[in-house]
Every structure is written in structure tokens, then in C-alpha cells.
Amino acid sequence: MRLSEDEPEAAALPSGAESPQPVPKRPLPQPLPSPEAIVEPSDVAYPGVICLEVDATDIERRIFKAHQTIPVSAGPMVLLYPQWLPGYHSPVAPIELFAGLEIEAGGKPLKWRRHETDVHAFHLEVPEGIGEIQARFQFLSPTNGAQGRVVMTRDIINLEWNMAVLYPAGHFARRIMVEASLTLPEGWQMACALETAVVEGATTRFTPVPLDVLVDSPVMAGRYFRRIELDPAGEVRLNLVADRPDLLAATEDQIELHREVVRQADRLFGARHFDHFDFLVALSDEIGVIGVEHHRSCECAIKPDFFTDWIGKLATRDTIPHEYVHSWNGKYRRGADSWVPSFDQPIRNSLMWVYEGQTQYWDRVLCARSGLWTADQTRQALADTAATLQMRAGSTWRPLSDTTRDPIIAARCPLPWPSWQRSEDYYTEGSLIWLDVDTRIRELSGDSRSLDDFARSFFGQEDRVWITNTYTFEDAVRALADLAEFGWASFFDERLNRTTPGAPLAGLERGGYRLVYRDAPSEYQAGKESLSGITNLLFSIGLSVGSGGSIEEVLWEGPAFKAALTAGSQILGVNGRGFTCDDLKRAITCAAEQDDPIKLLVKDGQHTSEVRIEYSDGPRYPHLAAMEGGRTRLDEILAPLT
């Protein structure tokens, strides 16, 4: 039978090739037409104001209930659930936790259907004569960490508005006005960057704002709450919620260090891009860990004893400065391809090495300048970063620029070989590149200029303006050239787009220090190990291990790698004895003294075997050592601004 002209023939095989199976006498499958496109966002105002009411009182079941009144006109309509979230750099909105959608028009149920391929989009047909619709749904927040990040407990609520809002397709987020309200359990207190319009009992109604401002203004609320003013004008506030009231006992000395962070940031940037700023800090081991920036606030969920075990939490003190710096770098100034008009548009992130890399550089500088860390502790943190990157082989095949895609590629999921795969290295490696830039500007200008000047000219524009100001690679290069003539474009091309072994250490060395290894960990490294419960032996035998013997990471091509050890296996014994981390450390020392391999009894799944690690260089922990005869510019960088 001859096929009609409309029916495709079976694909012809190359001459002499045999088909692995008989070719059927029918048309082969062809793709269906693509599903209908969702209207692209336009910079036009959505008519009317959407009313959003969120009930967060069901703390036993951890359910947020949302009710929206949405002005509409007759005809087809698409409602969207936010997908691409600023600060996360990826499409991580938890659509799987969205449930119970019911829509009414004129008091009658209105049918909806989900888009065939975009699961965040809901189609409906608004009948004639209808001026508004009612939408009700729930956000079923995780009841344990296996389901996602916990955001509601019996004592704390961390509401990100994107969890509980639908918005109409076809408009920039800044052109959709929303009047939001939140009902909390009786007696709870909260903090949020939004302005309060009225409080009625346990319900707070906020002043209407554009959708992008709403999503950028999360809430931290709790049964146990404390607010601390961090500047004389009361514009910067430290808002604490906690699992227990005793955890709120920040001392005056600890508070003063955070006040100094604010003062040093003012001196660094020379302007503020907010009318007020709220640190939203949860001291909890029940709320999921988070550190996310917003323009006039930030979310930080950290260890509950951050203040009450101040010395033990040394390694986490950079969290608050990091998110604060983002108000300037990331929120006010943002790479042009990281800004999108609405939450259904993909973010591209090519300038994350500025957004996050320079922010990590400044958070270390601010820790030192404020006194959250001593200068020596800051150098210890830099040594840890430099050594970690120096030993990672992944930079030999994957350029740093490619890691800016990792929020989308890996979404911070555990990786089997992180030292080979690389992850979001634009944070750490980016910070070392900016140290290189800072010391190079100082050297080129005879130490009359520095990256501080770049911070003021690039991030400190337009005092009190907090509308995002985008930039390109060329803009950043031009701003650096204004401070010091140099081939900055080629400089960044070499460090971002080419593969090379090792870490970029030029900034440390120009700063007067070199990376060295000693037989004992620094205070910073010891604090990290105590905090995480993981012993870091990556710099010696090439693995890190938990207190129970679980191997957390194996260094690519390191001694443990060559012994065929893998993450997830468990060490049961060391040199004929039972396992402890101290026994493993002693075995590393003995192997250097006696030149014998380290013998481990290892369980991998159901298989148990003895493994021999050939290593005899003893304990190795990274430190910085001052170089003789050079100018210690790093010390000058870390000194407080006056």
C-alpha cells in the first residue's frame, strides 16, 4: 500500500545496513504539536489590586492556608505559581507542596486545568460579567527535612510569600499590585520588611506593594522573639526568633560587633539602598538552615546556640555579614542576565562570580573589620578556602564560569565526587579572584586605591534608592579600569573561562602571605569540624569522615581515592582497632613516623574489606604564613575603616 503524501515514510537505512527489527508498514511516530504558549510578561500594569490572605495558625499540621481575591475580566486567563526565585538562582519553588486549589467566580466553582508541560501554570476561562475570582489553596510545608526545608514549627514560622501566591501571566512582577495579610498564632511576634497598614488581633495587613517587592520581603515570626536596633536611627534591626527564650540572650558585646558590621558597611559602600533593613534570624535546629538575601531584609536560620555558644559558632559568624552585603551586591546591583521581569522567566547567572564571589570576599573583610573575627581568624578562613581549591582537580576540566550554572544543574544536591565535579565554586574561588583584584589595584595605584573604591563607585550609587540597577561584564571591567589601567577583560577571561590546576593564589601572595601546611588545625578549622561533626582529613589522606565513621567525601585522585574508598562507606576499624576519629588521626601520624600504610576496615553496603592507604606525609592543615620582605597588604585590607 502506498503512503499518502501526508504520511511520512519510514526512515531509510544506510546502504548495506540491516534493521535490528522489521520496519512496520505504517507511519513511524511523530511528535505532537507543542502545547499552547503562555503569554510572555509585558511591562504593563495589571488592573486592580490582588488581595492575598495567608493563615499560618495551623502549626500542629504545618499548613499555610491562602485565599486570594483577584480582579479579572472575561476570557482565558493563566495563573502562575512562582518558579524562578531571586536569591536561589534556580527554579526551586516547591510546586509539589502546593495543594487544594479551588477557584470560584460569582460564587460558583470555576474549572481550571494545569498546563501540559509547565506545571506551575493553571489555565481557566473567566465567564462574562465576572469582575473578580476567589482562589483558595494550601502550602503543605514539610513536616520533616526529608520532604524539603522545614519552614514551620510549633515555635517559629518562616514565610516566603512565593509559597502562598498565584499571579496572572502576561505582566512584569513590578506591575502587579498585591495587598497581603498574615494571621499568626495568638501572642506571636514577627518581623518583615513590608510596611504595616493595620493590625487586627492576630492578623497584620500590609500596605499594598508590587509582587516583586512582596516576594522579596519574607516573614520571620515566633513564639519567642527579640528585636535589637543596630543603628542610632533605628533603620537596621536584628530580629531574633528561637526554639526557646534563653537562646535569645545575645550579650551587649555580641550585639556591638553586629552594630560595627553596619558601621563598616556604611563606610565601605558610602550609601544605603533601603529605607530600613531587617535581619530575620531564626536560632533553631528545627527550622531548616537558610541564608537568603533580600533587598531590605535577609533570612538566616542558624544554630540555636549561636549566641550562647559564641566561641563554638566562630565559623558561622560570616552568615549575617554575607547576606547584608547582598543588599548592595546582588539586589541593588545585579548582573543583567540574573534579572528577569517575572518569576516564570529563567535566570542565567553568568556574573555569579561578582554577585556571590565578591560578596564572599566582602563578608570576610567585614568580619575582620567589625571584630566578628580577628584578623588572624580571617586569614585562617582564607587559608581553608585556598587549600580546598588548591587540591581540587575539577578545575583541570571545568572552567569557573561553568560553575555559575550549578544552582540549576545540581541544586545543591549531594555529589559523589565534589572535588572533581566542582559545584558552586564561584563563591570561594571568586572570593580569591577578588582578593587578587584588590591587591592588584593597590599595587598598580601605589596603594592609593583599592577595591573599597570600586565598592563605593559601583555599588554605592543612588543613596536611598533600592530599584535594581543591572550591569554587564563590560560595565564591571570599565569601573575597574577607572581605578587602575590594566587588561581586566583578559585577566577575567583567563581566570573564568580557562581550565588550570590549583587555586588562584596570586592575591594572597601579593597580600604578603603564602599558603603553608602544619600538623595542627587552625582555630577556624577546628571550629568548622566541631560545628559539622565532620573531621576534615582531605589535606592528608584525602577524605573527611563523620564521628561514627561514615565517609563524607573522598578527594579525587587523593590517597583514599587510590585505595578505592568512596563517600557513603563506613570505617569500622583503624589498624586493627575500633574506629574513632582520634584513632584515625593517630594512624596518620604513625604512618609518617614508621612509613607503614594505614589499614582500615571498611563496610561498603553489604561488603566489608580491609583497605590500605599509602600515605606517609603526616597530618596536614592549611595556614597562611607571612612572606619575608613584602608588604602585608592583606593586613591593611582587614583593618577597620575609620
C-alpha positions in Angstrom: 0.0 0.0 0.0 1.4 3.4 -1.0 1.6 6.0 1.8 -0.3 9.2 1.1 1.8 12.4 0.7 0.7 13.5 4.2 2.1 10.3 5.8 5.9 10.2 6.4 7.8 7.2 5.2 9.9 5.0 7.5 13.4 6.3 7.7 15.7 4.8 5.1 18.6 2.8 6.4 22.2 3.4 5.1 23.3 1.2 2.2 24.3 -2.2 3.4 22.8 -1.7 6.9 20.4 -4.2 8.4 17.5 -3.1 10.6 17.6 -4.5 14.1 13.9 -5.2 13.8 11.3 -5.3 11.0 10.2 -1.9 9.7 6.4 -1.7 10.2 4.2 -0.9 7.2 2.8 2.2 8.9 3.9 5.7 9.6 6.5 5.9 12.4 5.7 8.1 15.5 5.9 11.8 15.0 5.8 14.5 17.8 2.6 16.2 18.6 2.4 20.0 18.2 3.9 21.9 21.1 1.4 22.9 23.8 0.0 26.4 23.8 2.5 29.0 24.8 2.0 31.0 27.9 1.8 34.7 27.2 5.2 36.5 27.8 5.3 39.2 30.5 4.9 42.8 29.4 5.8 46.0 31.2 2.1 47.0 31.6 0.1 47.4 34.8 -2.3 44.6 35.9 -5.7 46.3 36.5 -6.7 46.4 40.2 -5.0 45.1 43.4 -4.8 41.4 44.3 -5.8 40.7 47.9 -3.8 37.9 49.4 -4.7 36.5 52.9 -2.4 33.9 54.5 -3.4 31.9 57.6 -0.4 30.5 59.4 -2.1 29.3 62.5 -2.1 25.6 61.8 1.3 25.0 63.5 0.4 21.4 64.5 0.0 20.2 60.9 2.3 22.9 59.5 -0.2 24.0 56.8 -0.4 27.5 55.4 -3.8 28.4 54.0 -4.0 31.0 51.3 -7.0 33.0 49.9 -6.7 35.4 47.0 -9.2 37.8 45.5 -8.0 38.6 42.0 -9.6 41.3 39.8 -10.3 39.8 36.3 -12.1 40.4 33.0 -13.9 37.8 30.9 -11.9 35.4 28.8 -9.0 33.0 29.0 -6.5 33.5 31.9 -3.4 31.8 33.2 -2.4 31.9 36.9 1.3 31.2 37.7 2.9 29.8 40.8 6.4 31.4 41.2 9.1 29.2 39.8 12.5 31.0 39.4 13.4 32.7 42.7 15.9 35.5 43.1 18.5 34.6 45.8 18.2 30.9 45.0 19.5 31.4 41.4 17.4 28.5 40.2 13.8 27.1 39.6 13.4 25.7 43.1 9.9 26.9 44.0 8.3 23.9 45.8 5.3 23.3 43.5 5.0 19.8 44.9 3.8 21.3 48.2 1.1 23.4 46.5 -2.3 21.7 47.0 -6.1 22.1 47.3 -6.6 24.7 44.6 -10.3 25.8 44.3 -11.3 28.8 42.2 -14.7 30.5 42.4 -16.4 33.0 40.1 -19.6 34.7 41.2 -19.9 32.2 44.0 -19.7 29.2 41.7 -16.8 26.8 41.1 -14.6 27.6 38.2 -12.8 24.8 36.4 -9.0 25.0 36.0 -6.5 22.8 34.2 -2.8 22.6 34.5 -0.6 23.5 31.6 0.6 20.3 29.7 4.3 21.0 30.3 4.7 23.9 32.6 3.4 22.5 35.9 3.5 26.0 37.5 0.8 27.3 35.2 -3.0 27.0 35.6 -5.5 27.8 32.8 -9.1 29.0 33.4 -11.9 30.7 31.5 -13.4 33.7 33.2 -17.2 33.9 32.4 -18.8 37.1 31.2 -19.9 39.5 33.9 -17.3 38.4 36.4 -15.1 41.1 37.8 -13.1 39.1 40.4 -12.4 35.5 41.2 -11.6 33.8 44.5 -8.7 31.3 44.7 -8.1 29.1 47.8 -5.2 26.6 48.3 -2.7 25.4 50.8 1.0 25.3 51.1 1.7 21.9 52.8 5.0 22.8 54.4 7.4 19.9 55.1 6.9 18.1 58.4 10.5 16.8 58.3 13.6 17.5 56.4 13.3 14.6 54.0 10.3 16.4 52.4 12.1 19.7 51.9 13.2 22.6 54.1 11.1 22.9 57.3 9.6 26.4 57.5 7.0 26.0 60.2 7.4 24.5 63.7 5.3 24.9 66.9 7.5 27.9 67.8 8.8 29.5 64.5 7.3 30.4 61.1 9.5 31.4 58.1 7.1 32.5 55.4 8.3 33.3 51.9 5.4 34.8 50.1 6.1 32.9 46.9 4.9 29.8 48.8 1.4 31.2 49.0 0.7 33.3 46.0 -0.6 32.9 42.4 -0.2 35.7 39.9 -1.6 36.4 36.4 0.6 35.7 33.4 1.4 38.5 31.0 2.8 41.2 33.3 6.1 42.2 34.8 6.0 41.3 38.5 6.6 45.0 39.3 3.3 45.9 37.6 1.1 43.6 39.7 0.0 45.1 43.0 -0.8 42.9 46.0 -2.3 43.7 49.3 -1.2 40.9 51.7 -2.2 40.0 55.2 -0.9 37.3 57.6 -2.6 35.7 60.5 -0.3 34.2 63.1 -0.9 32.2 66.3 -2.1 34.3 69.2 0.7 36.1 71.0 3.3 35.6 68.3 5.5 38.4 67.1 7.0 38.9 63.6 9.4 40.9 61.5 9.1 41.7 57.8 10.4 44.5 55.5 6.8 45.3 54.4 5.1 48.3 56.0 2.2 47.5 58.3 -1.1 49.1 57.4 -3.2 47.8 60.3 -3.1 45.1 63.0 -6.4 43.5 63.9 -5.9 40.9 66.7 -3.5 38.2 65.3 -3.8 39.5 61.7 -1.5 42.0 60.2 -2.4 43.7 57.0 0.4 45.2 54.9 0.5 48.3 52.7 0.0 47.2 49.0 3.2 46.6 47.1 4.3 45.2 43.7 4.5 41.5 43.5 8.3 41.5 43.2 8.6 43.5 46.4 6.2 41.1 48.2 8.2 38.0 47.2 11.4 39.9 48.2 10.0 40.6 51.7 9.7 37.3 53.7 8.4 37.0 57.3 10.1 35.5 60.3 7.7 35.0 63.2 7.9 33.2 66.5 6.6 32.5 69.9 9.9 33.7 71.3 11.0 37.0 69.7 13.5 39.8 70.3 14.2 42.9 68.3 17.5 44.8 68.6 18.3 48.1 67.0 21.7 48.1 65.2 22.0 51.8 64.4 21.0 55.0 66.1 18.3 55.9 63.6 16.6 52.5 64.0 16.9 51.8 60.3 18.7 48.5 60.8 17.2 45.9 63.1 18.3 42.4 64.2 15.1 40.4 64.7 15.6 37.1 66.5 13.2 34.1 66.9 14.2 31.0 68.7 13.2 27.5 69.8 13.5 28.6 73.4 13.6 32.0 75.1 17.0 31.5 76.7 18.6 31.3 73.2 17.7 35.0 72.6 20.3 36.1 75.2 22.7 37.9 72.9 25.1 39.8 75.0 25.8 43.6 74.6 29.3 42.8 73.3 27.9 40.4 70.7 25.4 43.0 69.6 28.0 45.7 69.4 30.0 43.6 66.9 26.9 43.4 64.7 26.5 47.2 65.0 30.0 47.5 63.9 29.2 45.4 60.8 26.6 48.0 59.9 29.0 50.9 60.5 31.8 49.3 58.5 29.4 48.5 55.6 28.3 52.2 55.6 31.9 53.3 55.3 32.7 50.7 52.6 29.7 51.5 50.3 29.0 55.1 51.2 25.3 54.7 50.6 22.3 52.7 51.6 19.8 51.1 49.2 17.0 50.7 51.7 14.9 52.9 54.0 15.2 50.2 56.7 16.8 46.8 56.8 15.6 43.8 58.8 17.9 40.8 59.7 15.4 37.9 60.1 17.3 35.4 62.2 16.0 32.0 63.4 18.0 30.4 66.2 16.8 26.9 65.7 17.7 23.3 65.0 14.1 22.6 63.8 13.7 25.3 61.1 15.7 24.3 58.1 19.1 26.1 57.6 18.9 29.0 55.2 20.8 32.2 54.3 19.0 34.1 51.6 19.4 37.8 50.6 16.6 40.3 50.0 16.8 44.0 49.3 15.6 45.3 52.6 16.0 42.1 54.7 17.6 38.7 54.8 16.7 35.3 56.1 19.2 33.4 58.2 18.4 30.2 60.0 21.4 29.2 62.1 22.4 27.1 65.0 20.2 27.7 68.1 23.2 28.4 70.3 24.8 30.9 68.0 24.9 33.5 70.8 25.0 31.2 73.9 27.9 29.2 72.5 29.7 32.2 70.8 33.1 30.6 70.7 31.9 27.3 69.3 30.0 29.1 66.5 33.0 31.0 65.2 32.8 29.5 61.7 29.2 30.7 61.2 29.7 34.4 62.1 30.1 35.3 58.4 26.5 34.5 57.6 24.9 37.7 58.7 27.6 40.0 57.0 27.3 38.0 53.8 23.5 38.5 53.5 23.8 42.1 54.4 26.4 42.8 51.7 23.9 41.4 49.2 21.7 44.4 49.7 24.3 46.3 47.6 25.8 43.4 45.6 23.1 41.2 44.2 19.9 43.2 45.0 20.7 46.8 44.1 23.4 45.9 41.5 22.7 42.7 39.7 24.1 41.1 36.6 21.8 41.9 33.7 21.1 38.2 32.9 20.3 37.5 36.6 17.4 40.0 36.5 14.1 38.8 35.0 10.7 40.5 34.8 8.7 37.8 36.4 9.1 34.5 38.3 8.3 32.3 35.2 11.4 33.6 33.3 14.7 31.7 33.5 17.7 33.3 35.3 21.0 32.9 33.6 23.6 33.8 36.3 26.8 34.4 34.2 28.0 37.0 36.6 27.6 35.0 39.8 31.4 35.4 40.4 30.6 39.0 41.1 27.2 38.6 42.8 28.4 35.8 45.1 32.2 35.7 44.7 32.7 39.4 45.6 30.1 39.2 48.4 32.0 36.3 50.0 35.2 38.4 49.7 33.5 41.3 51.5 31.9 39.2 54.2 35.3 38.0 55.2 36.6 41.6 55.1 33.6 42.8 57.2 34.1 40.0 59.7 37.6 41.3 60.3 36.8 45.0 60.2 33.9 44.6 62.6 35.7 42.3 65.0 33.3 39.3 64.4 36.6 37.6 63.6 40.1 38.6 64.4 42.4 39.3 61.5 44.2 36.0 62.2 40.9 34.1 62.2 40.0 35.7 58.9 43.4 34.7 57.5 42.6 31.1 58.7 39.3 31.2 56.8 41.1 32.3 53.7 43.7 29.6 54.1 41.0 27.0 54.4 39.4 28.3 51.2 42.7 28.4 49.3 43.8 24.9 50.3 40.4 23.4 49.5 40.5 24.8 46.0 44.2 24.1 45.6 43.7 20.3 46.0 40.6 20.1 43.8 41.2 18.5 40.4 38.0 19.7 38.9 39.5 23.0 37.7 41.6 21.0 35.2 38.5 20.2 33.1 35.8 22.6 34.1 36.2 26.4 34.0 34.9 28.5 36.8 32.4 30.2 34.5 30.6 26.9 34.0 30.0 26.5 37.7 27.7 29.5 37.6 25.1 27.0 36.1 25.3 24.8 39.2 22.3 26.2 41.0 20.3 24.8 38.1 22.5 21.7 37.4 22.9 20.3 40.9 20.6 22.5 43.0 22.9 21.7 46.0 22.2 18.0 45.9 24.9 15.8 47.4 27.6 14.9 44.9 29.7 11.7 44.8 32.9 13.4 43.8 32.6 17.2 44.5 36.4 17.8 44.2 36.2 16.6 40.5 32.7 17.6 39.6 33.0 21.1 41.1 29.9 22.8 42.4 29.2 26.5 43.2 33.0 27.4 43.2 32.2 30.9 42.0 31.7 31.7 45.8 35.1 30.6 47.1 37.2 30.8 44.0 35.5 34.1 43.2 36.5 35.5 46.6 40.2 34.7 45.9 40.0 36.3 42.4 38.6 39.5 44.0 41.4 39.4 46.6 43.7 39.3 43.5 41.9 42.3 42.0 42.1 44.2 45.3 45.8 43.7 45.8 46.5 44.3 42.1 44.6 47.7 42.2 46.6 48.6 45.3 49.9 47.7 43.7 49.1 49.4 40.4 48.0 52.6 42.1 50.9 52.8 44.5 48.5 51.7 47.3 46.4 54.9 46.8 43.3 53.0 45.6 41.7 49.6 46.3 38.6 47.5 45.8 37.0 49.7 48.5 36.9 52.4 45.9 35.2 50.0 43.5 32.6 49.2 46.1 31.7 52.9 46.6 31.6 53.7 42.9 29.9 50.5 41.6 27.6 49.5 44.5 27.2 52.8 46.4 25.4 54.8 43.8 22.0 56.5 44.3 21.7 56.7 48.1 18.3 55.5 49.4 17.3 54.1 46.0 16.5 50.4 46.0 15.3 49.8 42.5 17.6 47.2 40.9 20.4 48.6 38.7 21.7 46.0 36.3 25.2 45.7 34.8 27.2 43.7 32.3 30.7 42.3 32.3 31.8 45.3 30.3 30.4 47.6 33.0 32.4 45.9 35.7 35.6 46.0 33.6 35.1 49.6 32.8 34.7 50.5 36.5 37.9 48.7 37.4 39.8 50.4 34.6 38.7 53.8 36.0 40.6 52.9 39.2 43.7 51.3 37.6 44.6 50.9 34.0 45.0 47.2 33.3 43.9 44.4 30.9 41.0 43.5 33.2 39.0 41.8 30.4 41.9 39.4 29.6 42.5 39.0 33.4 39.0 37.7 34.0 38.9 35.7 30.8 41.9 33.7 31.9 40.5 33.1 35.4 36.9 32.4 34.5 37.0 30.7 31.1 40.2 28.6 31.1 41.0 25.4 32.9 44.0 25.3 35.1 45.3 23.2 38.1 45.2 24.6 41.5 43.7 27.7 43.1 44.2 31.4 42.2 46.8 32.3 45.0 48.2 35.5 43.5 46.1 37.7 45.7 47.3 36.1 48.9 50.9 36.3 47.8 50.6 40.0 46.7 48.9 40.5 50.0 52.0 39.3 51.7 51.1 35.7 52.6 51.7 32.2 51.3 49.7 29.0 51.8 51.5 26.5 54.1 50.6 23.3 55.9 51.1 22.5 59.5 50.4 19.5 61.7 47.5 21.0 63.7 44.3 22.7 62.5 43.7 26.4 62.9 41.1 27.7 65.3 38.8 28.3 62.4 39.1 24.8 61.0 38.7 23.2 64.5 35.5 25.3 64.8 34.2 24.1 61.5 34.8 20.4 62.5 33.2 20.9 65.8 30.2 22.6 64.2 29.7 20.0 61.5 30.7 16.9 63.4 33.0 16.0 60.4 36.7 15.5 60.7 38.5 17.0 57.7 41.5 14.9 56.6 41.2 15.9 52.9 44.6 17.7 53.0 46.4 14.5 54.2 44.8 11.1 53.3 42.1 12.7 51.1 38.9 12.1 53.0 36.5 13.6 55.5 34.7 11.4 58.0 31.8 11.7 60.5 32.1 10.8 64.2 30.5 7.4 63.5 32.9 6.5 60.7 30.8 7.5 57.7 33.0 8.7 54.9 31.6 12.1 53.8 33.9 13.0 50.9 36.8 11.4 49.1 39.3 13.7 47.3 39.6 12.9 43.6 43.0 11.2 42.9 44.0 11.5 46.6 45.4 8.7 48.7 41.9 7.5 49.8 40.7 7.6 46.2 43.7 5.4 45.1 42.6 2.9 47.8 39.2 2.8 46.1 37.3 4.4 49.0 34.0 6.2 48.3 31.7 8.6 50.1 28.9 6.7 51.9 31.2 3.8 53.0 31.8 3.4 56.7 35.1 2.9 58.5 34.7 0.2 61.2 38.3 -0.1 62.3 41.8 1.6 62.1 45.0 -0.5 62.3 43.2 -3.4 64.0 41.3 -1.3 66.5 37.8 0.0 66.5 37.1 3.3 64.8 37.3 6.8 66.3 38.4 10.0 64.6 41.2 10.4 67.1 42.5 6.8 66.2 42.4 7.7 62.5 44.4 10.9 63.2 46.9 9.0 65.3 47.3 6.4 62.5 48.2 9.3 60.1 50.9 10.4 62.5 52.2 6.9 63.0 52.3 6.2 59.2 54.7 9.2 58.8 56.9 8.0 61.7 57.0 4.3 60.7 56.4 4.6 56.9 53.7 2.0 57.1 50.3 2.1 55.2 47.2 2.9 57.2 44.9 -0.1 57.4 41.2 0.5 57.6 38.3 -2.0 58.0 35.6 -0.6 55.7 32.0 -1.5 55.1 30.5 -0.6 51.7 26.9 -1.7 51.5 27.0 -5.4 52.5 30.7 -5.8 51.6 33.4 -5.5 54.3 37.1 -5.4 53.5 40.5 -4.2 54.7 41.8 -1.2 52.8 45.4 0.0 52.8 46.0 3.8 52.3 49.5 4.5 51.2 50.4 7.9 52.8 53.3 8.9 54.9 53.4 12.8 55.0 51.7 13.1 58.3 48.9 15.5 59.4 48.4 18.5 57.1 46.3 21.5 57.8 46.3 24.8 55.9 47.6 28.1 57.3 48.9 31.4 56.0 52.5 32.4 56.7 53.8 35.9 56.2 56.3 36.3 53.4 59.6 37.9 54.2 60.3 41.4 52.9 56.9 42.0 51.3 54.1 44.4 52.1 51.4 42.7 54.0 48.5 44.3 52.1 46.1 41.7 53.4 46.5 43.1 56.9 45.8 46.5 55.5 42.7 45.2 53.8 41.4 43.6 57.0 41.9 46.7 59.1 38.8 48.7 60.2 37.8 51.7 58.2 37.7 54.9 60.2 
